[in-house]
């Protein structure tokens, strides 16, 4: 058997440790981890090595390389997709290739969210996050073709959720999607999501708080609202320039940058047509990364940047001049963020990723301030949070039994 390996330079499992000349479904190896997954067209199994979890999917060579290309392209464009690690081909006989991706740490499968009663806010956020994901890939010209809850993973994002794309084998890359392609994508998504929720309902696992029909209606409404906000032209009177600023702020609040604005005169000469061009997601994560080196999702990054700037304002109030933002960021890291995370006992840090932990510490601090009617330092809030709340939160680094 002569293997063909297509790999990234990132950490990856020891390929030769596995029985590659056998069908993936028949592998019997100590590193195999049995994790319940959604419905897939192909065999999917998980292996754990060196503290990392990998997903292995067996599929025909053409599809394996197609998905490899799609995932790498979308990743390079800054979209929320799983990290592709490698493709193993030429395994001998009639065996298909194996695509390997990194499991997304702290991800929540949809069953965990929809089968847990008392989580309606996160369930609403889940549908919002799917709509945002669809808009983002559509702006990039990517047609998914198989949007479903089984093909999507979710991570907490400052109390909300963000959606991550997992399977792309049915996808297509275009310069620009037509209205018909986007509409078909939503039709497929609604049918798949409705089917997934009805399966849960039929098995008695779906929370009684959830109506599957309502969920799919909300998805299309949310998508249409977001798409219109990002792409529609707007007539603006020259005397109402503040409306342009408001539009740009709304886009930032949705997690998008506007790097160019096109303004063209209208017929009457007194108004302009305003349309944002070249929109992309990730404004706050890029800013936070540049200032601090912290990797975070959009809502997390916005919350952390706001706290950083609030800290900078507090410093400025006690000085005669303002410090450069880079200096404020360094002090915030050393004096606020890192001490807060360090105050969490090591055995509790796998409950959430670090940016989400910090967000929840800030939420806890706000509650303490309201209850105690005095200022509460972040480190004090972290110690209180670690004692009173975090021990009762579920571990989410890897949820295997959802």
Secondary structure, 3 states (H helix, E strand, C coil): CCCEEEECCCCCCCHHHCCCCCCHHHCCCCCEECCCCCCCCCCEEEEEECCEEEEEEEECHHHHHHHHHHHHHHHHCCCCECCEEEEEECCCCCCCEEEEEECCCCEECHHHHHCCCCCHHHHHHHHHHHHHHHHHHHHCCEECCCCCCCCEEEEEECCEEEEEECCCCCCEECCCCCHHHHHHHHHHHHHHHHHHHHHHHHCCCCCCCCCHHHHHHHHHHHHHHHHHHHHCCEEEECCCCHHHHHHHHHHHHCCEEEEEEEEEECCCCCEEEEEEEEEEECHHHHHHHHHHCCCCCHHHHHHHHHHHHHHHHHHHHCCCCCCCHHHHHHHHHHHHHHHHHHCCCHHHHHHCCHHHHHHHHHHHHHHHHHHHCCCCCHHHHHHHHHHHCHHHCCCCCECCCC
